[in-house]
Amino acid sequence: MPASPPPSTEAEHIAVSRSKGIQIDWKDGHHSAYGLAYLREKCPCATCTGAHGATPGAAKSGSPFQLYQPVLKLVDVEPAGSYALQLKWSDGHSTGIYSYDYLRRICPCPECQSA
């Protein structure tokens, strides 16, 4: 039995909602929907992942008042070349570059999560 082709990492259509998240229709017909909290938690930057000696999650500290958590929003989304999106957050964080390959790997749909 032949192996199935790898998932496409080419986006056909990207829809951005600054208050809800990002939806991507991939060229292979798959659809991915990423909520804001999920995207922020999965930030691939060096500060958030702990690379280069940074404390993991340091950029996610947000408000010093634990009872008050401001509503997370996307301030801006810009293409990073033809391979990624750079997300700028309402908490001031803006160094995460989400490649299309990375976005496809972290697709939160049940089909991708079970694979």
C-alpha positions as CSV (number, residue, x, y, z in Angstrom):
1,M,0.0,0.0,0.0
2,P,1.5,3.3,-1.0
3,A,2.2,5.9,1.7
4,S,-0.1,8.9,1.8
5,P,1.5,12.2,0.7
6,P,2.7,14.5,3.5
7,P,0.3,17.3,4.5
8,S,0.5,20.4,2.5
9,T,2.3,23.4,4.0
10,E,1.1,25.7,1.3
11,A,-1.8,28.0,2.3
12,E,-4.5,28.6,-0.2
13,H,-6.5,31.1,2.0
14,I,-5.8,32.7,5.3
15,A,-8.5,34.5,7.4
16,V,-7.5,36.6,10.3
17,S,-9.7,37.7,13.2
18,R,-7.9,39.9,15.7
19,S,-10.3,38.9,18.4
20,K,-10.7,35.2,17.6
21,G,-7.7,33.8,15.7
22,I,-6.5,32.5,12.4
23,Q,-8.1,30.1,9.9
24,I,-6.1,28.5,7.1
25,D,-7.3,26.5,4.1
26,W,-4.4,24.4,2.9
27,K,-3.8,23.5,-0.7
28,D,-4.5,19.8,0.0
29,G,-8.1,20.7,1.2
30,H,-7.4,20.6,4.9
31,H,-8.8,23.4,7.1
32,S,-7.1,24.6,10.3
33,A,-8.6,26.9,12.9
34,Y,-6.3,28.4,15.6
35,G,-7.7,30.3,18.5
36,L,-5.7,33.2,20.0
37,A,-4.8,31.5,23.3
38,Y,-3.6,28.4,21.5
39,L,-1.4,30.4,19.1
40,R,0.0,32.5,22.0
41,E,0.8,29.4,24.0
42,K,2.5,27.8,21.0
43,C,4.7,30.9,20.2
44,P,7.9,29.5,18.6
45,C,10.2,32.4,19.5
46,A,13.4,31.8,21.5
47,T,12.0,33.6,24.6
48,C,8.8,31.5,24.7
49,T,10.5,28.2,24.0
50,G,13.5,28.8,26.3
51,A,16.1,28.6,23.5
52,H,19.4,30.4,24.0
53,G,19.1,30.2,27.8
54,A,15.9,32.3,28.1
55,T,13.4,31.3,30.8
56,P,10.6,29.4,29.0
57,G,7.5,31.5,28.8
58,A,9.2,34.7,29.9
59,A,7.4,36.7,27.2
60,K,4.0,35.4,28.3
61,S,4.1,36.9,31.8
62,G,1.4,39.6,30.9
63,S,-0.1,41.5,33.8
64,P,1.6,41.4,37.3
65,F,-2.0,41.3,38.7
66,Q,-3.0,37.7,38.7
67,L,-6.7,38.4,39.1
68,Y,-6.7,40.7,36.1
69,Q,-5.9,39.2,32.7
70,P,-6.4,41.6,29.8
71,V,-8.2,40.2,26.8
72,L,-5.7,38.8,24.4
73,K,-5.9,40.2,20.8
74,L,-3.8,40.2,17.7
75,V,-2.6,43.7,17.0
76,D,-1.2,42.8,13.6
77,V,-0.3,39.9,11.3
78,E,2.3,40.3,8.7
79,P,3.8,37.9,6.1
80,A,7.4,36.9,6.8
81,G,8.6,36.3,3.3
82,S,6.5,33.6,1.6
83,Y,7.0,31.0,4.3
84,A,5.5,32.4,7.6
85,L,3.4,34.8,9.5
86,Q,4.7,37.2,12.2
87,L,2.1,37.8,14.9
88,K,2.0,40.9,17.0
89,W,0.1,40.6,20.3
90,S,-1.8,43.0,22.5
91,D,0.5,42.0,25.4
92,G,3.4,43.6,23.5
93,H,5.0,40.4,22.3
94,S,5.9,40.4,18.6
95,T,9.0,38.1,18.0
96,G,7.2,34.9,17.1
97,I,7.4,33.9,13.5
98,Y,5.0,31.1,12.7
99,S,6.2,29.2,9.6
100,Y,3.5,27.5,7.6
101,D,5.2,24.2,8.2
102,Y,5.0,24.9,12.0
103,L,1.3,25.9,11.8
104,R,0.5,22.8,9.9
105,R,2.3,20.6,12.5
106,I,0.4,22.3,15.4
107,C,-3.0,22.1,13.7
108,P,-5.4,21.6,16.6
109,C,-8.1,19.7,14.7
110,P,-9.0,16.2,16.0
111,E,-7.7,14.6,12.8
112,C,-4.2,16.1,13.2
113,Q,-4.1,15.7,17.0
114,S,-4.7,12.0,16.7
115,A,-2.0,11.5,14.0
